[in-house]
Amino acid sequence: MKGNNLLLLFEQKMKCKYFDNEQLISMLKPWVEFLAENNKISASTILLGDSIDKMPWNIIKNTKGYNIIDNEWTWGTPLSLGYCVSRGIYHLLIRNKDKNGILRNFKGKRIGKIIIDTCSSIFPDYTIKDLINFIRTESEFQSLVYAKSSKLSFIMITISLFWRIKSCPKKILINNFLKNIFNMLKKILIKYFIRFKR
């Protein structure tokens, strides 16, 4: 199918020097509208279970609009639009949090905070409860996909929401890594020297 992968289009926009939360919201809105209009059951915020896989990485955008290219997963019950959007943003941020030159204006911000700020701008009623619902549902889904404990998935997703966006030049990341190793070795040598002296 001709066109461009929506995830790659998003990442291209995220490289912009002035890309901020407003632009993130603006970028996501057409996809959110696509989900709401094409997958709703009754209210525009309740979606079909197959919406779980209608994420940017599974969509091709061309002159005809959005086209689903991979829809292998379906959830057994209806999903909230808030969950689907939270899922898309979460994986977009996790994938790009350490990449050089992407999300530079989000540097230092926690992933969970960006999700709440973005979703509450799109859905005025979005609260921390919706984020907790995302963690629960996503951990269940990941436990099925990767055949691991849902409790472990819950813990890992919760921890990752506290990660900060780095978006540092690679040189700085390497320097910091080497500095941490040097400090660790220094502590080990000092401990060893003190023991040897005794």
Backbone torsions as a table, in degrees:
resi	resn	phi	psi	omega
1	MET	NA	130.1	-179.5
2	LYS	-76.2	147.3	179.4
3	GLY	138.1	-167.7	-178.4
4	ASN	-123.9	140.7	177.1
5	ASN	-65.3	130.6	-174.9
6	LEU	-63.0	-36.5	178.3
7	LEU	-61.4	-44.5	-179.7
8	LEU	-66.7	-34.9	175.5
9	LEU	-64.5	-41.4	177.9
10	PHE	-61.9	-46.9	-177.6
11	GLU	-64.7	-32.7	176.5
12	GLN	-63.7	-43.5	179.0
13	LYS	-67.1	-34.2	-177.7
14	MET	-69.8	-14.2	178.0
15	LYS	-78.5	-12.9	-178.6
16	CYS	-58.7	138.4	-177.1
17	LYS	-58.6	-33.3	-174.4
18	TYR	-104.5	17.0	-178.6
19	PHE	-68.4	119.9	-179.0
20	ASP	-132.8	-169.0	-176.2
21	ASN	-63.0	-37.0	177.8
22	GLU	-62.0	-43.1	179.7
23	GLN	-70.6	-31.4	176.0
24	LEU	-63.1	-45.2	179.0
25	ILE	-62.4	-47.3	-180.0
26	SER	-60.0	-39.3	-179.4
27	MET	-67.4	-38.5	-175.6
28	LEU	-79.8	-26.7	-171.4
29	LYS	-54.9	-45.9	178.8
30	PRO	-59.4	-37.9	177.8
31	TRP	-67.2	-41.8	178.4
32	VAL	-61.5	-43.4	178.5
33	GLU	-63.9	-38.1	177.0
34	PHE	-61.0	-46.1	178.7
35	LEU	-61.1	-46.7	-176.3
36	ALA	-65.3	-40.9	-174.8
37	GLU	-79.5	-34.3	-172.7
38	ASN	-98.8	-9.0	-173.5
39	ASN	-130.6	5.6	-174.6
40	LYS	-74.1	151.9	177.9
41	ILE	-95.5	-61.7	177.7
42	SER	-129.0	-75.5	174.6
43	ALA	-73.2	153.8	-176.0
44	SER	-68.5	-9.7	-179.1
45	THR	-102.1	0.4	176.9
46	ILE	-111.7	120.7	-173.3
47	LEU	-114.3	161.6	174.6
48	LEU	-64.3	154.2	-178.3
49	GLY	-61.5	-26.6	-179.0
50	ASP	-75.6	-3.0	176.8
51	SER	-66.6	-17.6	-179.4
52	ILE	-59.9	-25.5	-177.2
53	ASP	-105.8	2.4	-179.6
54	LYS	-90.2	56.1	-177.5
55	MET	-94.5	161.5	-177.6
56	PRO	-51.3	-34.6	-179.1
57	TRP	-71.7	-12.7	179.1
58	ASN	-109.3	18.4	-176.7
59	ILE	-126.0	134.9	172.6
60	ILE	-106.5	129.6	177.8
61	LYS	-103.2	127.6	174.8
62	ASN	-141.8	-166.7	-176.4
63	THR	-63.6	-21.2	179.5
64	LYS	-87.3	-8.1	-179.5
65	GLY	116.2	-145.3	-178.9
66	TYR	-94.5	134.3	-179.9
67	ASN	-128.6	125.6	179.3
68	ILE	-75.6	129.1	-178.7
69	ILE	-109.2	-16.0	-178.1
70	ASP	-150.1	113.3	-177.1
71	ASN	-133.8	55.2	-172.9
72	GLU	-82.6	-20.5	-176.2
73	TRP	-106.5	140.1	175.9
74	THR	-136.8	136.7	177.3
75	TRP	-89.2	144.8	-173.5
76	GLY	-71.6	-17.6	-179.6
77	THR	-127.5	162.8	177.3
78	PRO	-59.5	153.0	-178.6
79	LEU	-118.9	152.0	175.6
80	SER	-82.4	149.0	176.6
81	LEU	-61.1	-36.2	178.6
82	GLY	-59.1	-40.9	178.3
83	TYR	-63.5	-48.2	-177.5
84	CYS	-60.7	-41.3	180.0
85	VAL	-70.3	-41.6	176.4
86	SER	-57.4	-42.2	-179.7
87	ARG	-62.7	-46.3	179.5
88	GLY	-61.4	-45.4	-179.5
89	ILE	-66.1	-44.7	-178.6
90	TYR	-54.8	-52.6	-177.4
91	HIS	-69.5	-30.9	175.9
92	LEU	-64.0	-43.0	-179.5
93	LEU	-72.9	-43.1	179.8
94	ILE	-60.7	-41.0	-178.5
95	ARG	-66.4	-30.8	-172.1
96	ASN	-114.4	3.9	-171.2
97	LYS	-62.9	-27.0	-178.2
98	ASP	-110.4	4.8	-175.7
99	LYS	-77.0	139.4	-179.0
100	ASN	-66.6	127.5	173.5
101	GLY	82.0	0.5	177.9
102	ILE	-108.9	141.0	178.7
103	LEU	60.0	31.7	-175.0
104	ARG	-61.5	-29.9	179.8
105	ASN	-82.6	0.1	177.2
106	PHE	-106.9	5.9	-175.2
107	LYS	-54.0	129.2	178.2
108	GLY	89.2	-12.5	-179.1
109	LYS	-82.7	144.7	178.8
110	ARG	-78.0	144.0	-177.4
111	ILE	-60.2	-43.5	178.8
112	GLY	-59.7	-39.7	-179.6
113	LYS	-67.2	-39.3	178.5
114	ILE	-64.3	-41.5	178.9
115	ILE	-61.8	-47.5	-179.6
116	ILE	-62.6	-47.0	-179.4
117	ASP	-60.6	-43.4	-177.5
118	THR	-69.8	-48.6	-177.4
119	CYS	-67.1	-36.1	-179.8
120	SER	-71.2	-20.7	174.8
121	SER	-78.2	-32.0	179.0
122	ILE	-83.2	-42.7	178.3
123	PHE	-118.2	104.9	-177.9
124	PRO	-56.4	-25.7	-178.4
125	ASP	-88.3	-0.3	-176.9
126	TYR	-67.8	129.5	-179.5
127	THR	-132.8	-176.4	177.7
128	ILE	-61.1	-28.1	177.8
129	LYS	-61.8	-37.1	178.5
130	ASP	-67.4	-36.2	178.3
131	LEU	-66.8	-40.1	177.6
132	ILE	-64.3	-40.2	176.5
133	ASN	-61.4	-39.3	176.4
134	PHE	-60.6	-46.5	-178.0
135	ILE	-60.5	-45.0	-178.9
136	ARG	-61.8	-52.3	-176.8
137	THR	-65.8	-43.0	-178.7
138	GLU	-65.5	-38.0	178.8
139	SER	-66.5	-37.3	175.5
140	GLU	-64.7	-43.9	-179.4
141	PHE	-63.3	-46.3	-179.2
142	GLN	-65.9	-32.0	178.0
143	SER	-66.6	-31.3	176.8
144	LEU	-74.8	-43.9	-177.3
145	VAL	-66.3	-45.8	-173.6
146	TYR	-102.3	6.5	178.6
147	ALA	50.8	53.2	176.1
148	LYS	-133.3	170.7	-176.9
149	SER	-62.0	135.4	178.5
150	SER	-68.2	-28.3	177.7
151	LYS	-66.4	-42.0	177.9
152	LEU	-64.0	-43.3	177.8
153	SER	-60.9	-41.4	179.6
154	PHE	-59.5	-46.5	-179.3
155	ILE	-63.9	-46.4	-177.6
156	MET	-63.1	-42.9	179.8
157	ILE	-66.2	-43.5	-180.0
158	THR	-60.1	-45.4	178.9
159	ILE	-60.9	-43.6	-176.4
160	SER	-64.8	-23.8	178.1
161	LEU	-68.7	-18.3	178.3
162	PHE	-92.7	-5.9	176.8
163	TRP	-65.3	148.1	178.8
164	ARG	-103.0	150.4	174.7
165	ILE	-71.7	128.2	-179.4
166	LYS	-91.9	-60.8	179.9
167	SER	45.9	46.7	178.7
168	CYS	-101.3	153.7	171.4
169	PRO	-58.4	146.0	-176.8
170	LYS	-56.0	-36.1	-178.4
171	LYS	-59.6	-41.7	-179.8
172	ILE	-67.0	-42.7	179.5
173	LEU	-60.5	-43.4	180.0
174	ILE	-65.7	-43.9	179.5
175	ASN	-60.6	-43.4	179.1
176	ASN	-64.6	-40.1	178.8
177	PHE	-62.2	-47.3	-179.8
178	LEU	-64.9	-37.3	179.0
179	LYS	-63.5	-41.5	179.2
180	ASN	-64.7	-40.5	178.3
181	ILE	-64.9	-43.2	179.3
182	PHE	-60.3	-45.8	-179.8
183	ASN	-63.8	-38.8	178.9
184	MET	-65.0	-45.4	178.8
185	LEU	-63.3	-37.7	-179.9
186	LYS	-62.2	-43.4	178.9
187	LYS	-63.2	-41.8	179.7
188	ILE	-63.4	-44.3	-179.7
189	LEU	-64.8	-39.5	179.3
190	ILE	-63.9	-45.9	178.2
191	LYS	-59.8	-43.2	-179.5
192	TYR	-65.3	-41.5	-179.7
193	PHE	-63.6	-41.7	-179.8
194	ILE	-64.5	-44.0	179.0
195	ARG	-64.1	-42.2	-178.4
196	PHE	-65.0	-37.2	-177.6
197	LYS	-66.8	-35.4	179.9
198	ARG	-69.8	NA	NA
